Amino acid sequence: MSVLPRSRACRAAGTVLAWSGAVLYPGVLVHAVSAARSGVGGLETLLSAALTVLVAALLRRHPLPAHAILLFAWIAALVVMPNDVIAGLQILLTDLAVCYIAATHGRRVAVPVAAMTCVLQVLSVIAWLRVDGTLLITVVLATAVMWMAGDSIRQRRAHTETLREQAAAQAVAAERLRIARELHDMVAHSIGIIAIQAGVGGRVIDTQPGEARNALDAIEATSRDTLSGLRRMLTALRKDDPGAAPLGPAPGLDDLDRLAAATMDAGVEVDIKRTGEPRPLPPDVDLSAYRIVQEAVTNVVRHAGTDRCRVTIDHRDEELAIEIDDDGRGGMVGAGYGILGMRERVALLRGEFTAGPRPGGGFRVAARLPLPAAVA
């Protein structure tokens, strides 16, 4: 016999034994109450207590039949020994069951169970005890309070689960946005350079084979770098081990010279100026600063119609200031995802961002990224 059928057989046998004990529970409880009235019955009391726990466990999956057995058993016990102790135990146990059902099941199940329990409690108390109106009101209120307590627990759990799902959805959306931003910044710059080099190569391939060869070499180098970056990103996304070593470092401001060299191949000279005292930057600030410069330079290559731009990196005491400007024909603020992506990066770091045409012509992108006190 395989493991799976054997486990199913064990579960089926356990279910049969559990319900067999539940069915015997009323008779065992009545016998235990009769024995207790005669001054004996210690073993019967232990057995009835064990079966009470068993029936309570069945409430989880089968609330209506299990609760019906519990009610029937204690009503029968009250018939055998009609006193306040048995009545109090009946009310206590059945109301606790109502609270549990209300906490673990919806109102569609819990409300009928609470109503049935309250009616049977009142009828059994009226039938076998001398009661007054105060006691009956107490019985009704006890059932109502226990139901409300269980329903409150269920609502709090549902609210907590809703908040957890919303937080998870927001985290997924934020991660998707981060990945989209990284892919855009990585690919847009490289594709822009490849497109320009391909155009140059196509125009001079017949007249200047050397220049065409240089253009093809630049296309090959840019393509390899882009593919390597994409491979690192996709591999990192598919990694199951969060403690594994990264396959490659994230780019930062130290890579601006290489960015400038690649942009030079596309026909735009990047003049990099650094001011202030350079210091180690937090990884998120370093990466965002590089991506902002990369995207702004890409926009110059694609839209400015100029062969030169300026990048200024200013290391200040409490912030990092970045400025990219050119003397070209300007650009369109809000067009595409480049400006939007830069603005989002700066907003995530609680910085300031501006982008727009310069008064004397050209376009200017500026960002101010605050630095943690420990870094500053």
C-alpha distance (Angstrom), angle and dihedral (degrees) to the residues before:
residue distance angle dihedral
M1 . . .
S2 3.81 . .
V3 3.78 123.0 .
L4 3.81 95.2 -109.4
P5 3.85 97.9 54.9
R6 3.81 89.1 43.4
S7 3.80 92.0 54.5
R8 3.79 90.2 47.5
A9 3.79 90.4 51.5
C10 3.81 90.8 50.4
R11 3.78 91.5 50.5
A12 3.79 91.5 48.1
A13 3.80 91.1 49.6
G14 3.80 90.6 49.0
T15 3.80 91.2 50.7
V16 3.82 91.8 50.4
L17 3.80 91.9 49.1
A18 3.80 92.2 47.2
W19 3.79 94.0 52.2
S20 3.78 91.3 43.0
G21 3.79 88.8 56.9
A22 3.82 90.3 46.1
V23 3.78 92.0 52.5
L24 3.83 90.6 49.8
Y25 3.80 91.7 46.4
P26 3.85 98.6 89.8
G27 3.81 92.1 50.3
V28 3.82 93.0 46.5
L29 3.82 91.2 48.0
V30 3.80 93.2 49.5
H31 3.81 90.0 48.2
A32 3.80 90.7 49.4
V33 3.81 91.8 50.3
S34 3.83 91.0 48.8
A35 3.79 91.0 48.7
A36 3.81 91.3 48.1
R37 3.80 90.4 52.2
S38 3.81 88.1 54.5
G39 3.81 91.4 50.8
V40 3.81 97.2 -106.9
G41 3.77 135.9 78.4
G42 3.79 108.7 98.6
L43 3.83 92.0 147.2
E44 3.81 91.9 46.2
T45 3.80 90.1 51.8
L46 3.81 92.0 52.7
L47 3.80 91.5 47.3
S48 3.81 92.5 49.1
A49 3.82 90.3 49.1
A50 3.81 90.5 51.9
L51 3.80 91.2 49.3
T52 3.81 89.9 48.6
V53 3.79 88.7 58.2
L54 3.81 89.8 47.3
V55 3.80 93.0 53.0
A56 3.81 90.2 46.6
A57 3.82 89.1 54.1
L58 3.81 90.1 53.4
L59 3.81 89.3 58.4
R60 3.81 89.4 77.7
R61 3.80 96.9 67.7
H62 3.81 102.5 15.7
P63 3.81 107.1 31.1
L64 3.80 99.8 163.1
P65 3.84 101.2 50.5
A66 3.81 93.3 37.1
H67 3.80 92.7 50.3
A68 3.80 90.8 45.4
I69 3.82 89.6 55.3
L70 3.80 90.6 48.3
L71 3.80 92.2 51.0
F72 3.80 93.9 45.4
A73 3.79 92.4 49.2
W74 3.80 95.0 52.7
I75 3.78 94.2 42.0
A76 3.81 87.3 54.1
A77 3.80 89.6 48.4
L78 3.82 89.6 52.0
V79 3.81 89.6 52.2
V80 3.82 90.9 53.2
M81 3.81 94.4 44.9
P82 3.83 110.9 17.6
N83 3.80 102.1 -167.3
D84 3.78 138.6 120.7
V85 3.81 94.1 -99.9
I86 3.81 94.9 58.6
A87 3.81 91.2 41.6
G88 3.80 90.5 50.7
L89 3.81 92.1 49.4
Q90 3.79 90.1 47.9
I91 3.80 92.6 52.5
L92 3.82 93.4 42.8
L93 3.81 96.8 49.6
T94 3.79 97.3 40.9
D95 3.80 92.8 45.8
L96 3.81 90.6 50.2
A97 3.80 87.4 52.2
V98 3.81 89.3 51.1
C99 3.82 89.6 51.8
Y100 3.81 91.7 50.0
I101 3.80 93.2 47.9
A102 3.81 91.3 48.2
A103 3.82 90.1 50.4
T104 3.80 95.5 48.9
H105 3.81 103.6 32.1
G106 3.77 135.7 48.5
R107 3.76 125.0 -98.8
R108 3.78 90.2 -99.7
V109 3.81 87.6 71.7
A110 3.80 101.8 25.5
V111 3.83 99.5 52.1
P112 3.85 96.3 55.2
V113 3.81 89.6 44.9
A114 3.81 91.9 51.8
A115 3.82 92.7 46.1
M116 3.81 93.0 48.5
T117 3.79 91.3 47.1
C118 3.80 93.3 49.8
V119 3.81 93.3 48.8
L120 3.80 93.7 48.6
Q121 3.80 92.3 46.0
V122 3.79 92.0 52.2
L123 3.80 93.4 45.6
S124 3.80 93.9 47.9
V125 3.80 92.4 48.1
I126 3.81 91.7 48.5
A127 3.80 92.2 47.1
W128 3.82 100.4 49.0
L129 3.80 107.5 20.4
R130 3.76 136.2 57.5
V131 3.77 102.4 -115.4
D132 3.76 142.4 168.8
G133 3.77 133.0 -151.9
T134 3.81 94.2 -91.8
L135 3.80 92.6 59.3
L136 3.79 92.7 48.8
I137 3.81 91.3 49.9
T138 3.80 88.9 49.3
V139 3.82 90.9 52.5
V140 3.81 91.7 50.3
L141 3.79 93.3 45.6
A142 3.81 92.2 48.0
T143 3.80 91.3 55.7
A144 3.81 92.0 45.2
V145 3.80 92.9 49.3
M146 3.80 92.9 49.0
W147 3.79 91.2 49.2
M148 3.81 91.8 49.2
A149 3.80 91.0 48.4
G150 3.80 92.1 52.6
D151 3.81 92.8 43.9
S152 3.80 90.1 50.9
I153 3.79 90.7 52.8
R154 3.80 90.6 50.1
Q155 3.81 92.3 49.7
R156 3.80 92.2 49.4
R157 3.78 90.4 50.8
A158 3.80 91.2 48.7
H159 3.80 90.9 48.6
T160 3.81 91.5 49.1
E161 3.79 90.9 49.3
T162 3.80 90.9 49.5
L163 3.80 90.9 51.5
R164 3.80 90.3 47.9
E165 3.81 91.5 51.3
Q166 3.80 91.5 47.5
A167 3.79 90.9 49.8
A168 3.81 90.4 49.1
A169 3.82 91.1 49.0
Q170 3.81 90.9 49.6
A171 3.80 90.6 49.1
V172 3.81 90.8 50.9
A173 3.82 91.2 48.0
A174 3.81 91.4 48.6
E175 3.80 91.4 49.4
R176 3.80 91.9 48.5
L177 3.81 89.6 50.2
R178 3.81 91.0 49.3
I179 3.81 91.8 50.1
A180 3.81 91.8 46.6
R181 3.80 90.4 49.8
E182 3.80 92.6 49.4
L183 3.80 92.4 47.5
H184 3.79 92.2 47.9
D185 3.79 94.0 49.1
M186 3.78 92.5 45.3
V187 3.79 98.8 44.0
A188 3.82 101.1 35.3
H189 3.78 93.5 58.3
S190 3.79 94.5 46.0
I191 3.80 95.7 44.2
G192 3.79 90.4 48.8
I193 3.79 91.6 54.4
I194 3.82 92.0 44.2
A195 3.81 91.3 50.9
I196 3.79 92.5 51.0
Q197 3.81 93.5 45.7
A198 3.78 90.8 47.8
G199 3.81 90.1 52.4
V200 3.79 91.8 48.7
G201 3.79 91.7 47.8
G202 3.78 92.1 49.2
R203 3.80 92.6 52.4
V204 3.81 97.5 47.8
I205 3.80 102.1 31.9
D206 3.82 92.5 103.0
T207 3.80 99.5 37.7
Q208 3.83 103.0 31.4
P209 3.79 110.5 26.2
G210 3.81 91.1 171.9
E211 3.79 92.8 58.7
A212 3.80 90.3 45.9
R213 3.79 89.3 52.4
N214 3.81 90.3 51.0
A215 3.79 89.8 50.9
L216 3.80 91.0 51.5
D217 3.81 90.6 48.6
A218 3.82 90.1 52.4
I219 3.82 90.5 48.6
E220 3.79 90.6 50.8
A221 3.82 93.8 48.4
T222 3.80 93.5 46.4
S223 3.80 91.6 46.9
R224 3.80 92.3 50.9
D225 3.80 92.2 49.5
T226 3.80 91.3 48.7
L227 3.80 93.3 47.8
S228 3.80 90.7 48.9
G229 3.79 90.8 51.2
L230 3.79 92.4 47.6
R231 3.79 91.0 47.6
R232 3.82 91.5 51.7
M233 3.79 91.7 48.6
L234 3.80 95.8 47.0
T235 3.80 92.3 44.5
A236 3.79 90.4 50.8
L237 3.81 90.3 50.8
R238 3.80 91.1 52.4
K239 3.80 96.2 45.6
D240 3.80 114.8 117.4
D241 3.79 95.9 -169.0
P242 3.81 110.1 74.3
G243 3.79 90.7 -168.6
A244 3.77 95.6 57.2
A245 3.77 117.2 118.0
P246 3.82 115.3 -99.5
L247 3.78 115.9 -103.7
G248 3.79 93.2 -134.2
P249 3.79 140.7 -0.3
A250 3.78 120.5 -97.0
P251 3.81 113.4 -111.5
G252 3.80 119.9 -102.3
L253 3.77 142.5 170.2
D254 3.82 90.3 -68.2
D255 3.82 86.7 69.2
L256 3.81 94.7 59.0
D257 3.81 92.5 99.4
R258 3.79 90.6 57.5
L259 3.82 89.4 47.0
A260 3.80 89.6 51.3
A261 3.81 91.2 50.5
A262 3.80 91.8 51.5
T263 3.80 90.7 47.7
M264 3.78 90.2 49.4
D265 3.79 88.1 59.1
A266 3.81 87.0 57.9
G267 3.81 90.6 55.5
V268 3.80 100.7 -99.7
E269 3.78 120.6 110.7
V270 3.80 114.5 -145.4
D271 3.79 115.5 -152.9
I272 3.82 107.9 -157.6
K273 3.78 118.8 -160.6
R274 3.80 123.4 -176.7
T275 3.77 122.8 -165.7
G276 3.77 133.8 177.0
E277 3.77 125.6 29.5
P278 3.83 112.0 -47.2
R279 3.79 114.6 -134.1
P280 3.82 136.7 169.2
L281 3.81 110.4 -73.5
P282 3.81 129.6 -151.0
P283 3.81 109.3 -95.3
D284 3.81 94.2 -115.2
V285 3.82 92.3 50.4
D286 3.82 92.4 45.2
L287 3.81 93.2 49.6
S288 3.82 93.9 44.1
A289 3.80 91.8 48.7
Y290 3.80 91.2 52.0
R291 3.81 92.7 46.8
I292 3.80 91.7 49.7
V293 3.81 91.2 52.7
Q294 3.80 91.3 44.1
E295 3.80 93.8 51.4
A296 3.81 93.5 44.3
V297 3.82 91.5 49.9
T298 3.80 89.8 47.1
N299 3.80 89.3 54.8
V300 3.81 89.0 51.3
V301 3.81 90.7 52.3
R302 3.79 93.6 47.1
H303 3.80 104.5 35.2
A304 3.82 114.2 12.6
G305 3.79 99.2 72.8
T306 3.80 92.2 -145.2
D307 3.79 135.5 114.3
R308 3.79 98.2 -138.3
C309 3.79 141.3 49.4
R310 3.79 136.4 169.7
V311 3.81 128.8 -130.1
T312 3.80 119.4 -166.3
I313 3.81 121.4 -169.8
D314 3.80 112.1 -170.3
H315 3.82 117.1 -171.2
R316 3.79 105.3 -155.9
D317 3.79 130.6 178.8
E318 3.81 96.8 -99.7
E319 3.79 104.5 12.3
L320 3.78 146.4 29.2
A321 3.80 114.0 -123.1
I322 3.81 120.2 -157.5
E323 3.79 126.8 -172.9
I324 3.80 130.1 177.4
D325 3.80 118.5 -179.1
D326 3.79 138.3 162.7
D327 3.79 140.5 -177.5
G328 3.78 96.2 -126.2
R329 3.78 131.1 115.3
G330 3.82 93.8 -74.2
G331 3.78 129.7 -119.3
M332 3.77 142.7 -110.9
V333 3.79 115.4 -88.8
G334 3.79 110.0 -135.6
A335 3.80 96.0 15.7
G336 3.78 112.2 136.6
Y337 3.79 123.7 -19.2
G338 3.80 100.7 -65.3
I339 3.80 99.3 87.3
L340 3.80 90.7 37.0
G341 3.80 91.8 52.1
M342 3.80 92.6 49.7
R343 3.80 91.0 48.4
E344 3.82 91.2 50.6
R345 3.80 92.3 49.6
V346 3.78 91.8 52.7
A347 3.81 92.2 44.7
L348 3.82 91.3 53.6
L349 3.80 88.6 56.0
R350 3.83 91.6 45.9
G351 3.77 92.3 -116.3
E352 3.81 136.4 133.0
F353 3.80 126.2 -99.6
T354 3.79 134.0 -173.4
A355 3.78 131.5 173.7
G356 3.78 129.7 174.1
P357 3.80 148.4 107.4
R358 3.80 117.9 -51.5
P359 3.82 118.6 -120.1
G360 3.81 91.9 -119.8
G361 3.79 94.5 44.1
G362 3.76 134.0 -80.0
F363 3.78 129.0 63.5
R364 3.78 134.5 -74.7
V365 3.81 132.2 -158.7
A366 3.80 118.5 -171.9
A367 3.80 132.1 177.0
R368 3.78 133.6 177.9
L369 3.80 115.6 -159.7
P370 3.83 117.7 -168.8
L371 3.79 117.0 -131.9
P372 3.81 125.4 -142.0
A373 3.77 114.9 -105.6
A374 3.81 91.7 -115.7
V375 3.80 89.9 57.7
A376 3.75 97.2 40.1
